Amino acid sequence: MNVRNLERELLEQFPASDAEPWDHVGIACGDYAADVKRVAVALDANEYSVRAAHDAGANVLVTHHPVYLKAPDAFGPSTAELPSCSAAAYTAIRLGVSVMSFHTNLDRSIAARVKLPALMGMTATASLEHTDDPLATGLGALCRTDAVALGDLARRAATAFGCAPRVWGDADRVVRTVAFLGGSLGEFGEVAVKNGADAIICGEAGYHVAQDVAQRGCAVILLGHDRSEEPFAEILMEAVVHAGISAQDVFRIVPPRQWWTATDKEH
């Protein structure tokens, strides 16, 4: 199988038509005609992932986040004058690593909808975009659950996603309907409220968005953008194998810890 055929197979699973108009999905750089040797899978298409793929013998890197959403002015080695995506693409081409990404088209997949709630023992009834059509692809997930205190739900999320969430809402508040959304909350805070969610678990949200949503009755549990979407790498690994690449030639790059939280023990 060559690089172009792998992209074609993956786009069958995550159609480009499901991606946002501003998104950059599929092949970003590389040799379309090259035979696929090994495939590395990662959350981010950055220079670290490119080098890790190459060092492990992979000539294809499949990621969730694209190398860039808007092409930089130039491509070259890492420098403070250019965005980091410039060095990522430059390094990929120099090392012979083809990079392809499946971003908002994967976000809208049923696989993504199922994955995040499953980590917390929940089952999605539908996406947040199409609550009346369980079979339709769409962003986010809506779940019903046994009554649980928000504080307990947040602790379960911390264990499931391996993080220390920031929580907006009364810890004792009872939650029965939970929404999930990988990445940024954005306008989907409004969608969660309209769909009757008692809480939404997502990656990140602006201050005023989280404040507004919480004050209107939908608690917000913020995992960190990366923590909320790292499970999507498992979806991509399964998709690459389903596309016809031997499982022994597919591996995951665990991202380095890019940020940390300072805590005051007194509080």
N, C-alpha and C positions, 0 to 999 in steps of 0.2 A: 504494500500500500504506500502511495506517495503522500506528500503533505497536502496537496489539493484534495485528494480523495478523503483523507481524514477530516479535513474541514467540512467537506460536503456531507459526510456521515454525521458529524456532530451538529451541523445545522439542520439535519433532518430531525434530530432530537430536541434542539433548541432553535426553532425557526427565527430567522432574522426579522420576520414580520412581527414578532412579539417584542422586539427591542424598541426602545424609545428612539425618536427621530434623531436626537443629538448623540446617540451612543455610537461606539465604534466596536463592532463585533466581527468575529471571524479572523482571518489572517491580517496581521499588522505588518509583518516583515518576514522575509525568508525566501527559500527556494521552493516554489510550488512543486517542481518536478522531482525533488529529492525523495528517495525512499526513507520511510520512517524507520529509525533504528530503535531508539528508546524514547519514551514520552515521560516528561516530568510534569507534574500538576502542582499548581500553587495558587494561593489567593491573589497575589499581586504579580504583575509583570514588571518587576523592577530589576535593577542591575544585579542585586543579590540573587534573585531567583534565576536569572539568566546564567550567571556564573556557576551556581549550584547545579543547574541542569547539565551544563557542559561538562563540569568536573565529574559527574556521575555517568557520563557517556550518552546523554540524551541529545538528540538533534532537534527535538520539538518540545516547546514549553506551552502547555495549555493552562490558561488562567481564568479566573472570574473577572477581576478588574483589568481593563485594557491597559496597554502601554501608555496611551494618552487618549483624551477625548478630543483635544484639538492639537494638531501637529505643532511642535515647537518651531522656532525660526531656523534652527540649525541642529545638526546631529554631530556629536563629538564626545570625547572622553569626559569624565566627570569633572565639572568645574562649577564654581559659584555663579558664574555668569549665565549659565543655561539651566533650565529645569531638569530635574533628575531623570525625566522620561527621555530626554535627549541621549544621555549616556546609556540608558537601558537599551534603546533601539540600536544605537551605534555598536554596543558590545555584542548584542545578539547577531547582528550581521557579520561582525568581524570574527566571531567564534563559530558561525555556521549554525546557529540555533534559530529555527523558525518559531515565531510566536503567534499564537491565536487565542482569542479571548471570547468568552460567552458571558455577557454581563446582564443587562436587563432582560434579555431573552431567556436566560436561565432563571432570573428572579421570578419570571412569570410562569415557570414550569410547575407542573403538578409535583414533580420530585422535590422542588424547593419548598412548596407549600407543605408537603408531608414531613420533610426533614426536621425543621426547627421545632415544631410542636412535639414530634416523636422523642426528641431528646429529653423532654420533660414528661413523657408518658401521656401525652395528649393526642387527640385525633382531630384534624381539621375537618370542618363541615363544608367549607368553601373558601375561596379567596376573598380578600377584602374588596376587590373590584367587582366581583360577580357573586354576591351572597345568595342570589336566587338560582344560580346554575353551578352545581358542584363539579360539573364536568368541564367547565370553561377554564382556560388558563387565565391567570391574573395575579397581580401582586398581593403579597401578604397571605395571612391565614386567619380564620376565625374559628375558635374552639369553645365548646361547652365543657365545664369541668365541675366536679363536686365542690361545694363551698370551701373556700380556703382563705385564710387571712393574707392580706397583701404582703406582710412581712415574711410569712412562710413561703409564699410564692416567689418572692425575691431571693430567698435563700436557696430554693430549689434551682432557680435560674443561675445563681452563682456557681453551684455545683455542676450543673449541666454544661455551662459554657466556659467554666474555668476563669471566672473574673470576679471583680468586686463591683456590682452594679450601683449606679446612682439611681435612687428611687424618689419619685414625686408621688406623694399620697400618704394617707394615714396608714400606718403599719397594721392597725387592727381592722381596717376595712375589709368586709367580706367580698370576695371575688368569685364570680360564677361564669363569666364570659371573658375569654382571654383572646386578644389579637396578637399576632406575630408579624414582624416585618424586618427582614434583613437590611442592614445599612441605615440610611437616614430616614427619619420620620416624615419631615416635610408636611405636605398637604394631607398625608394619611392619618394624621392626628384627628383631623376633621372627619375623615371617613370612619375611623374607629368609633368616634363619639356617635355618629349617625347610625352606626350599626349596633349600638347598644353595648359596646365593650366596656367592662368594668376596669380593665387594665390592658395596656399594650406593651409588649416586650420587643424592643428594637435596638438598633446600634447606637444612634445618637439623635439629638434633637436640639434645636435652638432654644435658648432660655425662654423667650416669650411664647414659643409654641408649646413647650412642655408645661409651662405655668398655666397657660390658657386651658389646655386639654385636661390637666389635673383638676383645675377649679371647676370644670364642667362635669366632673364625675368619672373620668377615665384616668386611672393612675398610669404613670409612665415608668417603666423599668429600662434604664439605659445600660447596655452591656459593653459599649465600645463598638465602633463600626466594624473593626476587624474580628472581634470575638463573635459578633452576630452572624458573620458570613464565612468564617473558617470552615464550618461544616459543609459548605458548598463544594469544597475541594473533593470531598468523598463522592459527591454526586458526579463530579467531572471524571474522577477515576473510573467509576462504574460505567460512565458513558463512553469513555475511550475504549474500554474493554469490549463493551457492546458494539462499538464501531468496527471491531475486528483485530485490535491489537492484543497480543498475548498479555495476560495479567502479570507475568514475570518481567515484562518489559515496560511496565507502568509503575511509577513510584511518586510519592508525595514529598514535596519540599515543605518542611515545617518552618513557618516564618519566624524570624528572630523577634524578640520582644522589642518593639519600637518605642514604647512609652511605658511609664510606670506611675504609680500613685503614691504620693507622700501622705501619711496619715498622722494625726495628732492623737496619741494614745489617750489623752485626757478626755477627748470628745468622741 
